[in-house]
């Protein structure tokens, strides 16, 4: 069989509309998103209007980096199995060893090193693994998160989110799991008072919640309480980990090492689906090491397949200390210049983030022209339009970004790590000009 990729790209668009999700297709068309993609070039998407820089955040090294593509191609050309029926997968072993080594080099604290890894196919799959680990290791039922968090769309991870479109249609939710007020130390202390907490799940920076982080004093109390009450401190680094903030792990700065660490998104180099949950030997043994039957109490068929592990190993090879340092240096300069340039606009509030994880917070406008009702979408009229409208304008300039899931006033901008500084400067100019256009409307 010979693949006609261009024909598949052309014809598959309408098939997606008909057989997968019509409303997602319609939304993309209404917003002018780059849907008619024909190829990739130098890490960028190519569509009918030209090249598009993808700031979604999954393509750390750009689309289809040659080194990762080569590793996958060489594996497929070999005679190696991709799946091991006894689950003893040498490729998963090598990747687990590498991840533990990298994490243990960067994290310090009173707890012992990471020594065991569970692989899944998605970030939410790794979150589920952490939730099960916490309950099995502690014997306690309650798992708490913070208001504004996003941990995935499976039933367990969904229960950790606040009320809204990601959660409301799917109740009743997992008992004894849910968020407490963001950054509220009193609420945190009260949550632990009952003695039934198995885990506290935190994102070092909440992306969908508006690119925000809790205070250092909150983190200190969180670390103290989890340790005192024997609860697991779980760091969800799906969006912040693997160099995104200018550190290998954003939780490096936490007062103590998390008991479980969740990685995903670009772990597979943007080419394959893989995620990981790292933990300590003591906790893993307590949860799964009691007897042979418990060893496989939680498993997945294709999590950590050989192909995915090969791609992830190639991605880790690219993720050098020098590249991570560049992310921090370039990201700091980018955020500073962005804030200085946009300060003149009345609709601009602030730039937030770390490294190349950037949030542009805008002021909402009550002008009737800038409402979803004006565009005939009454169901969204309680949502601010300003972030969505700016994204729409930026699509036409060749930049793909979007608003935070829980706060549509804020654009999340996550460039590839290798992006040229001139391209970031062009993005700043585009945001400045398009924000001026929107300001003139009101």
Wavefront OBJ file of the C-alpha trace (Angstrom):
o trace
v 0.000 0.000 0.000
v 1.271 3.457 -0.928
v -0.036 6.346 1.130
v -1.347 9.366 -0.741
v -0.876 11.765 2.152
v -2.050 14.863 0.305
v -5.280 13.147 -0.722
v -5.850 12.038 2.866
v -5.304 15.591 4.119
v -7.762 16.969 1.565
v -10.506 14.396 1.945
v -10.126 13.704 5.648
v -11.202 17.198 6.651
v -14.799 16.586 5.581
v -14.671 13.088 7.060
v -13.684 14.619 10.398
v -16.609 17.013 10.176
v -19.040 14.170 9.478
v -17.733 11.291 11.571
v -15.715 12.777 14.451
v -16.910 16.148 15.764
v -18.941 18.600 13.660
v -18.937 21.387 16.263
v -15.167 21.344 16.682
v -14.870 21.700 12.916
v -17.354 24.569 12.868
v -15.609 26.360 15.721
v -12.261 26.096 13.957
v -13.776 27.535 10.781
v -15.497 30.403 12.613
v -12.273 31.369 14.365
v -10.181 31.056 11.228
v -7.910 28.426 12.755
v -5.363 26.728 10.460
v -7.466 23.725 9.442
v -6.346 23.147 5.841
v -2.833 22.053 6.729
v -0.827 20.561 3.875
v 2.638 19.884 5.331
v 5.298 20.921 7.833
v 8.459 22.905 7.143
v 11.283 23.727 9.574
v 9.062 22.791 12.504
v 6.153 24.974 11.353
v 2.778 24.060 9.893
v 2.075 24.936 6.265
v -1.461 25.768 5.118
v -3.014 27.653 2.223
v -2.147 31.071 3.695
v 1.471 30.189 4.391
v 3.500 28.993 7.366
v 2.073 28.910 10.894
v 4.001 28.988 14.166
v 2.283 26.563 16.535
v 2.190 27.934 20.102
v -0.025 25.130 21.453
v 2.812 23.627 23.496
v 2.925 20.001 22.378
v 5.603 20.589 19.728
v 8.604 21.459 21.887
v 11.074 20.874 19.071
v 8.746 21.898 16.253
v 6.596 19.600 14.152
v 8.358 16.383 13.115
v 11.877 17.133 14.305
v 14.326 15.209 12.065
v 16.104 13.443 14.941
v 12.873 12.127 16.447
v 11.488 11.181 13.036
v 14.732 9.340 12.253
v 14.613 7.383 15.521
v 11.042 6.296 14.807
v 11.879 5.420 11.183
v 14.893 3.327 12.213
v 12.843 1.472 14.805
v 10.088 0.694 12.294
v 12.699 -0.519 9.804
v 14.110 -2.937 12.397
v 12.728 -6.361 13.297
v 12.130 -5.425 16.934
v 8.704 -6.117 18.464
v 6.660 -3.094 19.471
v 4.576 -4.880 22.092
v 5.690 -7.412 24.695
v 2.924 -9.754 25.934
v 4.620 -10.387 29.290
v 4.838 -6.569 29.770
v 8.613 -6.759 30.332
v 9.478 -4.087 27.772
v 13.219 -3.274 27.468
v 12.507 0.073 25.815
v 10.245 1.116 28.685
v 12.990 0.085 31.090
v 15.553 2.277 29.337
v 13.204 5.267 29.221
v 12.216 4.848 32.875
v 15.878 4.742 33.886
v 16.633 7.887 31.875
v 13.663 9.797 33.302
v 14.554 8.875 36.871
v 18.174 9.890 36.315
v 17.215 13.273 34.859
v 14.624 14.002 37.536
v 16.896 12.926 40.381
v 19.687 15.193 39.113
v 17.491 18.270 39.362
v 15.257 17.672 42.379
v 16.521 17.962 45.914
v 14.728 17.403 49.192
v 14.349 15.135 52.202
v 12.506 12.379 50.318
v 14.306 9.570 48.512
v 14.874 9.488 44.774
v 12.456 8.426 42.045
v 12.882 4.780 41.154
v 9.674 3.542 39.508
v 7.767 4.747 36.435
v 4.306 3.964 35.064
v 3.731 4.768 31.383
v 0.400 5.709 29.800
v -0.775 7.099 26.458
v -2.096 10.456 27.675
v -1.584 12.962 30.456
v -4.871 12.050 32.083
v -3.806 8.396 32.042
v -0.744 9.309 34.101
v -2.930 11.364 36.458
v -5.157 8.316 36.971
v -2.051 6.298 37.833
v -1.106 8.858 40.494
v -4.619 8.843 41.986
v -4.607 5.048 42.234
v -1.099 5.060 43.691
v -2.163 7.540 46.367
v -5.213 5.564 47.451
v -3.434 2.208 47.377
v -0.341 3.455 49.219
v -2.151 5.426 51.929
v -5.441 3.591 52.341
v -7.177 6.976 52.422
v -9.965 8.100 50.065
v -9.708 11.852 49.524
v -7.771 13.543 46.717
v -7.692 17.333 46.586
v -6.640 19.782 43.891
v -6.912 23.532 43.432
v -9.675 25.585 41.870
v -8.722 26.408 38.280
v -6.746 23.210 37.760
v -6.825 21.118 34.614
v -5.710 17.510 35.041
v -7.440 15.787 32.119
v -10.810 14.508 30.954
v -11.015 10.950 32.301
v -13.441 10.377 35.197
v -10.842 10.569 37.951
v -8.917 13.533 36.579
v -12.149 15.310 35.642
v -13.301 15.141 39.272
v -10.311 17.273 40.270
v -11.522 20.251 38.223
v -13.934 23.009 39.180
v -17.446 23.199 37.789
v -17.562 24.098 34.108
v -17.675 22.696 30.602
v -14.994 20.064 31.298
v -16.880 18.666 34.308
v -20.572 19.563 34.506
v -22.032 17.084 31.964
v -20.432 14.028 33.578
v -21.651 13.895 37.181
v -21.953 12.343 39.647
v -18.209 12.523 39.996
v -15.624 10.452 41.804
v -16.433 10.643 45.532
v -13.927 12.325 47.844
v -12.133 14.098 44.999
v -12.292 17.744 44.052
v -10.783 21.219 44.268
v -10.346 23.614 47.162
v -9.976 27.418 46.772
v -6.805 28.428 44.931
v -4.013 29.765 47.146
v -6.147 29.741 50.325
v -3.939 28.420 53.145
v -6.826 28.261 55.630
v -8.822 26.102 53.216
v -5.785 23.854 52.750
v -5.337 23.387 56.500
v -9.044 22.651 56.882
v -8.919 20.057 54.092
v -6.245 18.086 55.941
v -7.938 18.349 59.335
v -10.094 15.277 58.720
v -7.094 12.979 58.280
v -8.535 11.348 55.159
v -6.406 12.969 52.423
v -4.531 10.537 50.189
v -2.997 13.163 47.889
v -2.737 16.828 47.035
v -2.351 17.305 43.273
v -0.733 20.584 42.188
v 0.378 22.147 38.917
v 3.506 24.299 39.387
v 1.811 26.783 37.051
v -1.877 26.495 36.214
v -2.195 27.016 32.473
v -5.904 26.573 31.892
v -6.554 28.401 35.165
v -4.912 31.536 33.810
v -1.107 30.994 33.930
v -0.919 31.433 37.696
v 1.005 29.893 40.566
v 0.476 29.703 44.307
v 2.711 31.661 46.686
v 5.902 30.244 48.180
v 4.265 30.311 51.624
v 1.387 28.191 50.275
v 3.850 25.656 48.878
v 5.656 25.469 52.216
v 2.410 24.718 54.046
v 1.402 22.186 51.367
v 4.704 20.361 51.743
v 4.467 20.372 55.539
v 0.871 19.136 55.639
v 1.333 16.315 53.140
v 4.401 15.097 55.004
v 2.772 15.404 58.441
v -0.402 13.549 57.434
v 1.210 10.912 55.226
v -0.449 12.174 52.061
v 1.215 12.187 48.658
v 2.341 15.474 47.155
v 1.705 15.053 43.419
v 3.227 17.441 40.868
v 1.316 17.542 37.590
v 4.059 18.728 35.233
v 2.331 17.704 32.020
v 2.462 21.305 30.779
v 5.342 22.725 32.844
v 7.875 19.891 32.827
v 10.682 18.848 30.505
v 12.251 22.291 30.151
v 9.198 24.449 29.435
v 9.848 26.925 32.274
v 13.622 27.109 31.831
v 14.158 24.235 34.275
v 13.972 20.520 33.570
v 11.150 20.454 36.136
v 9.268 23.463 37.443
v 8.905 21.685 40.806
v 12.670 21.905 41.301
v 12.019 25.013 43.384
v 9.504 23.347 45.722
v 10.484 22.944 49.396
v 10.468 19.158 49.054
v 10.495 16.565 46.305
v 7.004 15.565 45.113
v 6.060 11.984 45.948
v 4.708 11.501 42.437
v 5.657 13.380 39.284
v 3.493 13.426 36.151
v 4.957 14.115 32.694
v 3.301 14.153 29.287
v 2.491 16.455 26.347
v 5.852 16.703 24.566
v 7.477 13.652 26.205
v 6.975 11.877 22.873
v 8.635 14.680 20.947
v 5.292 15.768 19.499
v 5.193 12.624 17.367
v 3.806 9.823 19.557
v 1.413 9.653 22.546
v 3.184 8.854 25.808
v 3.034 10.043 29.410
v 4.721 8.985 32.628
v 4.155 8.917 36.378
v 7.343 8.754 38.451
v 7.353 7.770 42.124
v 9.511 6.434 44.939
v 10.267 2.762 45.586
v 8.678 2.844 49.044
v 5.342 4.081 47.700
v 5.377 1.771 44.690
v 6.082 -1.238 46.908
v 3.326 -0.263 49.309
v 0.804 0.024 46.470
v 1.838 -2.751 44.081
v 4.608 -4.821 45.652
v 2.663 -6.882 48.182
v 2.214 -9.989 46.005
v 2.251 -11.056 42.356
v -1.421 -10.273 41.809
v -1.051 -6.668 42.983
v 1.897 -6.081 40.652
v -0.489 -5.628 37.729
v -3.437 -4.160 39.610
v -3.107 -1.036 37.475
v -1.892 -1.444 33.907
v -2.500 -0.357 30.331
v -2.114 -2.294 27.087
v -0.127 0.118 24.938
v 1.245 2.555 27.515
v 4.996 2.785 27.017
v 5.058 0.847 23.752
v 8.494 0.357 22.235
v 7.804 2.847 19.437
v 6.703 5.553 21.879
v 9.681 4.948 24.162
v 12.114 5.222 21.249
v 10.637 8.607 20.329
v 10.758 9.775 23.960
v 14.403 8.733 24.315
v 15.236 10.738 21.184
v 13.369 13.726 22.618
v 15.340 13.513 25.871
v 18.569 13.460 23.853
v 17.534 16.793 22.318
v 16.564 18.243 25.686
v 20.080 19.236 26.711
v 20.942 21.498 29.668
v 22.069 24.092 27.121
v 18.691 24.081 25.368
v 16.825 24.355 28.675
v 19.042 27.292 29.667
v 18.187 28.937 26.339
v 14.477 28.499 27.070
v 14.943 30.392 30.331
v 17.077 33.143 28.833
v 15.039 33.700 25.674
v 11.769 33.358 27.565
v 12.712 35.999 30.136
v 13.640 38.480 27.407
v 10.513 37.647 25.397
v 8.144 38.226 28.319
v 9.845 41.475 29.306
v 9.709 42.880 25.767
v 6.128 41.733 25.324
v 5.023 43.498 28.513
v 6.893 46.690 27.638
v 5.436 46.821 24.125
v 1.822 46.137 25.120
v 1.751 48.479 28.124
v 0.304 51.301 26.002
v -2.970 49.478 25.349
v -6.018 49.906 27.547
v -7.088 46.308 26.947
v -3.736 44.932 28.178
v -3.272 43.942 31.817
v -0.072 41.900 32.264
v 2.285 39.207 30.992
v 2.768 36.153 33.214
v 4.659 32.892 33.167
v 8.165 31.419 33.216
v 10.558 30.433 30.460
v 8.616 29.858 27.252
v 5.353 29.316 29.103
v 3.683 32.693 28.652
v 0.293 34.162 29.472
v -0.989 37.463 28.056
v -3.771 38.717 30.315
v -6.244 41.164 28.804
v -8.874 43.421 30.324
v -12.432 42.376 29.436
v -14.579 44.824 27.504
v -18.320 45.330 27.949
v -18.690 46.897 24.498
v -21.626 45.174 22.709
v -19.500 44.637 19.595
v -17.110 42.539 21.658
v -19.662 40.026 22.942
v -20.535 36.514 21.812
v -24.149 37.675 21.583
v -23.080 40.129 18.871
v -21.698 37.173 16.890
v -24.887 35.152 17.389
v -23.434 32.723 19.951
v -25.725 33.394 22.911
v -24.691 30.221 24.759
v -21.243 31.728 25.393
v -22.395 35.201 26.354
v -21.085 34.841 29.918
v -17.559 34.398 28.526
v -15.239 37.297 27.613
v -14.481 37.485 23.901
v -11.325 39.579 23.959
v -8.861 36.678 24.130
v -10.663 34.681 21.443
v -10.839 37.704 19.132
v -7.134 38.413 19.520
v -6.352 34.770 18.731
v -8.515 35.053 15.616
v -6.534 38.084 14.470
v -3.217 36.352 15.176
v -4.153 33.280 13.121
v -4.188 35.528 10.072
v -0.658 36.651 10.944
v 0.658 33.075 11.075
v 0.602 32.458 14.844
v -1.523 29.742 16.451
v -2.339 30.288 20.115
v -5.536 30.138 22.121
v -7.212 31.301 25.326
v -6.883 29.495 28.663
v -9.643 26.942 29.152
v -10.912 28.353 32.462
v -10.183 32.025 31.737
v -10.746 33.304 28.205
v -9.206 36.704 28.994
v -5.766 35.145 28.924
v -3.829 33.923 25.886
v -1.496 30.996 26.496
v 1.615 31.176 24.320
v 3.967 28.166 24.343
v 6.521 28.414 21.495
v 8.874 25.642 20.421
v 12.170 25.685 22.304
v 14.191 26.287 19.144
v 12.176 29.271 17.939
v 14.210 32.115 16.481
v 14.315 35.351 18.476
v 13.383 37.234 15.300
v 10.171 35.190 15.113
v 9.322 36.089 18.705
v 9.941 39.749 17.848
v 7.558 39.413 14.885
v 4.952 37.910 17.209
v 5.284 40.862 19.600
v 4.730 43.243 16.680
v 1.680 41.258 15.559
v 0.122 41.259 19.043
v 0.816 44.982 19.416
v -0.829 45.841 16.089
v -3.821 43.535 16.508
v -4.459 44.710 20.062
v -4.402 48.288 18.792
v -7.020 47.292 16.214
v -9.277 45.844 18.927
v -8.755 48.850 21.195
v -9.892 51.142 18.372
v -13.173 49.217 18.133
v -14.126 50.239 21.654
l 1 2 3 4 5 6 7 8 9 10 11 12 13 14 15 16 17 18 19 20 21 22 23 24 25 26 27 28 29 30 31 32 33 34 35 36 37 38 39 40 41 42 43 44 45 46 47 48 49 50 51 52 53 54 55 56 57 58 59 60 61 62 63 64 65 66 67 68 69 70 71 72 73 74 75 76 77 78 79 80 81 82 83 84 85 86 87 88 89 90 91 92 93 94 95 96 97 98 99 100 101 102 103 104 105 106 107 108 109 110 111 112 113 114 115 116 117 118 119 120 121 122 123 124 125 126 127 128 129 130 131 132 133 134 135 136 137 138 139 140 141 142 143 144 145 146 147 148 149 150 151 152 153 154 155 156 157 158 159 160 161 162 163 164 165 166 167 168 169 170 171 172 173 174 175 176 177 178 179 180 181 182 183 184 185 186 187 188 189 190 191 192 193 194 195 196 197 198 199 200 201 202 203 204 205 206 207 208 209 210 211 212 213 214 215 216 217 218 219 220 221 222 223 224 225 226 227 228 229 230 231 232 233 234 235 236 237 238 239 240 241 242 243 244 245 246 247 248 249 250 251 252 253 254 255 256 257 258 259 260 261 262 263 264 265 266 267 268 269 270 271 272 273 274 275 276 277 278 279 280 281 282 283 284 285 286 287 288 289 290 291 292 293 294 295 296 297 298 299 300 301 302 303 304 305 306 307 308 309 310 311 312 313 314 315 316 317 318 319 320 321 322 323 324 325 326 327 328 329 330 331 332 333 334 335 336 337 338 339 340 341 342 343 344 345 346 347 348 349 350 351 352 353 354 355 356 357 358 359 360 361 362 363 364 365 366 367 368 369 370 371 372 373 374 375 376 377 378 379 380 381 382 383 384 385 386 387 388 389 390 391 392 393 394 395 396 397 398 399 400 401 402 403 404 405 406 407 408 409 410 411 412 413 414 415 416 417 418 419 420 421 422 423 424 425 426 427 428 429 430 431 432 433 434 435 436 437 438 439 440 441 442
